[in-house]
Amino acid sequence: MSSGHVTKRAKYKTSIKDPGTPGALRLNEQKLMFMPDNRNSTTKLSVEFKSIQGHKYTKEGSNKPPLINLSNTQGGSYIFEFDSYSDLHVCRDFVSKILEKKSRDTSSVASEKAAVTLPDEQLSAAEMHLRIKLLQEDSELQNLHQQFVGGNILTEAEFWAARKKLLDRDSSRKSNQRVGFKSVMISEIRPLTDGRTNKVTFSLTPEIILQIFAEKPSVHRAFLNLVPNKMTEMEFWTKYCRAEYLNRTKNVHAAAAEAAEDEELALFLKEDDILATEVRKKIRRVDPTLDMEADEGDDYMHLPDHGIFRDGSKELNESQHELYRRTLLQDLNRHAAVVLEGRTVDVEMEDNTRAVAEALARSKQGNCGLKFSCKEGADGNESEERLDRMARATALEDLQPPHSLPLAPLSIKDARDYFDSQQVNALETSRDPSGKMESLGSLSTQEAYASVRDAISQIKAMGVSDPIINPEVALKVFNGLTHSISSIKYNHGKNPRESVLDRLPTATKEKLLQHWTCIQELLKHFWSSYPITTPYLYAKVTRLKDAMSNIYRQLEEMKASLKSDLRHQVSLLVRPMQQALDAAIQHHDADLQKRSAKSGGERPNGYV
Amino acid sequence: MSVDGRGYPDYIVILVLVCDYWIPFHAKMRNPTKPFPTTLSRMLAFLNAILTLNQLNQVVVIATGCNSCDYIYDSSKATNQSFGNGRMPTLCATLLQNLEEFMTRDEQLGKGEAEERIACSLLSGSLSMALCYIQRVFRSGSLHPQPRVPIDSCYIGAQNSAFLQQASYITSGVHHKPQQLDGLFQYLLTIFATDLHSRNFLQLPKPVGVDFRASCFCHKSTIDMSYICSVCLSIFCTRHKKCSTWGSVFAKGAADLKLMKDHGNGTDLRQG
């Protein structure tokens, strides 16, 4: 059944022998509810389907009353007796559908990574798949996930809470690609001719019909008007195919003769008036202004050997039945235009031709509102439009308002580029802080200004000092610069963007980066948990702190295990990480002390 | 500090020199050799040298004082009028004259303020002026490329400037702190006079690493742990009652939660 819920009269029994309380049983996708008739009775029920494990029911044809027995996960059961077996069947089908869906979901999840949901987290199956997909795509993310969620340091919800952007972005990429129209002109239906019986058979599929409606709007309109009021669909298409056949024979006179008799046939034979009006509109909107400069190159008339010379004297007279002649070129152009416009109606979705026609009409209406501003007015409007267009074409550049300035896009760099620059801080702090500013004495501002002015007048009087630089000093400067440049080159490599990391062996580098991302993640969660207001946060912070001490130890071990020439560089890199961890652990201990000091005496229940 | 600009070909230099003569700095120094006049004369020689390297080179000098910033010299506008006694090139004479006038004006602006006012550097203002000048030069030409403006910084002083380091790194300029002040001219000519074309094959000194740490908004000191406004991400080293960038009042902290159960206006001061 298509509805999402079922309501039936039933009696709720606690056991088979129990006479049961009459009431109404209501089932929907998440739970079942039972309301007894007697409002004062206490046997109201509301049970989630999550806790329903299985169902048993009495068979029709047996002498037993129609009963259904729903067993839940704790071993209890709910028994309902229905008025009739048909009610029982309806409810039974519904329940079995839900249970089946539930088992499918749980089994598909269980077959993937272990233990991904918590019972208190309501996740749809789609979100679950999305998370698993993300984990499979990014191995770094997978490592983090395994380490933290698998190691019981963070819960699933916390891990993904920081990554909402990833989840959101993926869910919007769901649009299916629709197949467009074929470039083959299937609307040019060719019949099968049977020479013996002189029968001509046309076969129309829904796809062909959709194309016909798209390419020939007057046929579309005729269909909507005539079927099923004036004629059946079969008759309509018969007439249409007859018109096509007549056109194919290129017998204009025969076509005219038949058109004179049958009104509807005439519709199909003469030119499409809707298309004609559209084309006329388009012609009116053509830009009448002339680009003189560009046109000069297009003058084919006065250059010899260019273009085709047209001699109007050889043209045939127009026959009075010109109306019924249709050219291949017109059809081809129209088909191409329709294909390029794209498909807006899905044939599979519609049940019959009428529905297809209506869907197409609806989509066209929508398009018309968007694409053209269909201003059909008097000619006055048209000329106004034309003037407006001309004004736009001859716009004067200097009278334009200023264009909005282009914005530079925000470029957020990968944090890893800055990884190795942290060692500068380590170097700075390791140097002794004696290079502080000498705050010896102070001149007042006035005196300072005066001294500057003195200096200026001194230079004016004496000229720029000569020599500008002492040769020994210059040599020293050169040597110093050369030395520093070459030492940096030695330490950091020739490439200015090459980092210290690249000079370490790959295994060490990978481990370092992994530790770093773990530490970032831990610190992120750690600092966001403060200030601690609930016991949950407290437990989380304790877990995080243990993990941080663990990583600290791992860093120390790694440093000790390295060869001596690498050890110094790695310790420089590792130092800021350790500093960050130290700061966090210190803060945690301080906070703990403060708490225990504050609540030294009375401690209300549950308050941490 | 200097700002280099790219001329139309790569080997032409449009140098916009931003000189930060922060008066309180000089007020605190008591160095008897008084480096200021010598620094100034070396700078003048350096500017002259730049102009000599190529006929199309241009030099603009912007001075940052205590209370104002202003253009001191523009080589594209200089007239051939010579000041004084002809003992020095026009550039120096004009520049010194303008500098003197600028100092007088700056002092006038500063009159009436309290002596103990905390002075802050107007470097950002003069950098903006420099960049606007460069943009104007490029827009007035027939080409409209986006100029790539590397910012070179030469730091004279005891400490290190994280801001200048970061600025030079991000704009792929050169940052250097001369070890010997009396060799300043040599440093300037060797490192900072190079045009962009030559920088492709010259090895210029690179700092060991750049200090990317953030600075707090209240004291401008580099910090590792700070309080951050959850809306505008301004960084503070101590707990504040309201954000100094946009004035919103912060919510009460956890310590005060026991006293008043009020969760504030939706803005929060987080620690991290």
Interface residues (C-beta under 8 A of the other chain):
Chain A: Y418 D420 S421 Q422 Q423 V424 N425 L427 E428 G435 K436 M437 E438 S439 L440 G441 S442 L443 S444 T445 Q446 E447 A448 Y449 S451 V452 R453 A455 I456 S457 Q458 I459 K460 G463 V464 S465 I468 I469 N470 V473 A474 K476 V477 F478 G480 L481 S484 I485 I488 K489 N491 H492 P496 W527 S528 Y530 P531 I532 T533 Q579 A580 A583
Chain B: Y21 I23 P24 H26 A27 K28 M29 R30 K34 F36 P37 T38 L40 S41 R42 L44 A45 C66 G84 R87 M88 C92 A93 L96 L99 E100 M103 T104 D106 E107 G110 E115 G157 A158 Q159 N160 P178 Q179 Q180 D182 G183 F185 Q186 Y187 T190 I191 Q203 L204 P205 K206 P207 V208 G209 V210 D211 F212 R213 D224 M225 G253 A254 A255 L257 R270 Q271 G272
